[in-house]
Structures are given as structure tokens and as C-alpha cells.
Amino acid sequence: MPANSVGNRVLLTADQTLMSDYHKNIFIGFGTCAPSNFIPDKLYSWLFFPPIKSIKGIPVAAPYGLRKIEAQLLSEGFDVLTVAPTHIEKYIHNAKVLGIYTMDPFGLGPASTTLAFILKKEPFLAQCFRNLLENPCISEAKNRGMKIIVGGPGVWQFRYRPKLVEKWGIDCVIEGEAEKVVGKIVRAAINDEKLPQYHEVSIKETPGLDEIPVIEKPSINGLVEIGRGCCRGCDFCSVTLRPLRWYPYEKILQEIKVNVESEYSRHANLHAEDVMLYGSKTTIPNDNKILKLHKMAVKNCDSIGWSHCSLACIAIKPKLFARISEIILQKQPWWGAEIGIETGSPRLAKKIMRAKAHPFKPEEWPEVVRTSMGLAHDYKLIPACTLIVGVPRETEDDLLKTIELVEDLKDVRSLIVPLFFVPMGKLKDEGWFKETEMTPLHRELLIKCLRHGFRWVNEIIELSFSGKWYANIMQFFYKVFAKIAEYNIERKGITVKAGK
Ligand code: SF4
């Protein structure tokens, strides 16, 4: 029996920094982690997170995680509507439940913490989340009995902000993969039953492949999941606590088609913690499966991106990587992926990410990084790399080795972003890295990464927009922004200009 009836509507939304397609370039979305900076906020938000096109407040695409929850609730018969945060007033009057998706609600994620420390202000994503929750129409709806449920990868942060859960009247925070529990919780909300303030999805409640629905409406930038979980088990990561599952080709193709046929996006951003491992149960890529996946994707869309991949997989199968790049580059000049380098220290690699280099030994990690980054450069994969700074018990020697590695990568077209350690995964009970703990070596590493970024930024901007009709204007704006940032940093006495 459908739970659908007038006044029982479930509205889904996310804040402005998530309801954007970042000028069709997912990496520009990193800009949402920054606070107010060198240019006016309005101009910055237009450059880094312009509102996604919407028709009468209904966005043409929405964050993938929100689309999954929407599909799940639709399959259970709920009356669900996904709306843009800018138009929530228009639809909230008959909503019984407001579901909010979030990735970094208080700016406590590694990238936002680092940028907030440097610029000493609240990141845009935290500002926008607050603006959404403090929209007066939400408190009015709460007064007449509407319930608020929050989910998404950033909800762990609510444990650090319990007062705001109370102040904003959040009725339930769901932590983990919610497909199997969200219907039950929403039904209880509609029936005015008491909700658990926090619901942590247990392993038993984690959905199997056939319990995860196919999205019904377009996802931002054509993102489609190809699998969930990761087998590498890094200590600082929460993904590792989830079981590894790969979607069958048909399911992936169905989602690519949802995007392509909607005419919103003919791009497919393949999402997994390590795309190169598609279909594999070990740390060695399965040639047939990954090649078949890419041939299928290229045939059915105009361009491809990867969410994440590991350097170990590129290093262990360089010929396979070259073959995949040939398939991808048939239709596009480059592609991107987020890649974790984390450290240049074999000692630290052995301690906190023992399997990151697997099947190589953790001691071989710096060499694995150098080899794979070289291959990425040659085959036009542009990595946005992360480093972890301030891991508990990190030594000066660890930092020196990481600085050395960044220097070795200077000729690799990439961005390298140092992130302050945030206690998560198996290290969740450790202390946060605080700005008072910054040493001259930390500072040197930060400056090295900035120099690396400025060395490559113009070429990356050019490649990012090449072939688009609006390329010239966007390239101009981002290059001017990079120049302004460089000027302001140099004014502080930090030399970041670096000739090639
Ligand atoms: S490889 Fe990446 S996703 Fe997997 S456990 Fe390590 S940090 Fe997490």
C-alpha cells in the first residue's frame, strides 16, 4: 500500500554548494571547501558553485547520493520531490518530511579544515549548510509538525555539533548506506512516531547489490556508481569499514542512460574508491572486466571521468592503463581522478596504510607513486592528489620524505593538496591536527604543494574547458582568479611563482 497521500510529501534537498554542477567540471567543486577569500563572495560562488539549472525550482540534476535515496523512496511508494535549496519555500507547505543530503556540513572535512586554517574563516560549504537549515520556512514547517532527516557522507560531523542538531530541530541523522533503512524511518516520521536521533547503519542493514536501486533521474555531472567499498583498509578512512561490491554492467549502463537520455549530461563520471579494480576481489585489476566497462561507457556517452583510482593499480598494470587511456581518449583530450598519495614516507605508509601499495610492499610506496604519476602524465590522466598532514606520531623524517616526493613530482601535470589529519576510520579516537602543531616542515610542505599547483594551473584550466563553446570566457576567469590568489599569497612573503 503506497504511503503516498496529500500532505505526506517527502521533500529532498541539499545546500547550494552541492546543488551545483560546477560548470560541468566536478573538480571545480573542490572550491566549495574554501572560505571567503580574495574576490567578492558572489563572484566566487558563481565561479565555483553556480546554482544548477532548475525548472520551477526542480533541479535538472541532483547529487548522486540524493538520487539514490529518491529512487529508494519512490520504489517504496512515497510521494517524493527533489527541490533546489533556493526554491524550498515554494514546496515546503505540504511536506511532512524534509530529507537533507550533506557531505561536509560544518566544514570539518580534511580539505575544508585545511583551507579554514589558512584563511581563518568558515568554509562556503558550512555557510551554505547553515543558511539552508536557518531558512525561516523550515522552522515554520517544523512548528506545524514537519520532520527533518539528514543523511550523506558528512553526517559523522553531527556528533561534534550536538547543540546544532537540537537548535535546528533535526529529528534523525542516518549514518551509512541508507537504502534498507530510509523507508522505515520516513514512514515512522510520517506517522509521527518517535525517531532515533542517530541511526548508524549496521553491517546487517548494509544493502546488497540487488537491494540498491537504479537512479531514476539525472545525477550531477553524470556520476554513476560502479561499486562500493574498498579492500585496502587504510587506518584513517571510513570507507574501508564497508563491504566491497561491484555493480553488474547492466546496472551501470541503466544509470548512464538515465543521464544521457535526459539530455542533461552526456558525460559519465564512474564512481568507485578505485575504478581500476572494477570487478576484482583482489588488489590486482581484472583486464577483461575493466576494458569491457570502458568500452561500454564510451559507446554510450560522449566523455568519461573517474572519481578515484589507486596508484598501485596503475603501476602493476601499465599496459592495461595505456589501453584504457586509448579507449577514453578516443573522444576527449584528458580525464581526471582523485588520487590519494597521503605520504612519501615508507615508514608511515607501513604504519597507517599497509595495503595502499599492494601488491607492492608498503616500503615501495614512493616508487609506486613516482612510476604511476609519470604514467598518468603520459596518458593524460590529471590527478587531484591528496596528502595527509599531521597524522598522530608523524615524524620530521616522514615529512622530509613527503617533501622530497612532491619535489620529484614537479613535472607531473597534477594538483597536490595537503590535508590536515581528521580522526576517522580506525583512527577516529585520535586527536585532531591543530594549527598550533604546525612546524616549519609542515609549512614548507604546504608551500611546495602551492608552488606545484601554480606551476600547472594554467595548463589544467586550458585542458579542462577545451572543446567547450564557453572555453575562452571560463579560462579567462579562472586564470585571473589564479593570478589574484598568487598575488595575494606572494604579498604575504610566500614565494609560489615557479617557472616550468
Ligand atoms: S585506498 Fe582509499 S578508499 Fe581505500 S581504504 Fe585507503 S583511503 Fe580508503
Boltz pocket constraint, residues with backbone or C-beta under 6 A from the ligand:
constraints:
  - pocket:
      binder: B
      contacts: [[A, 230], [A, 231], [A, 232], [A, 233], [A, 234], [A, 237], [A, 238], [A, 239], [A, 240], [A, 273], [A, 310], [A, 340], [A, 353], [A, 356]]
      max_distance: 6.0
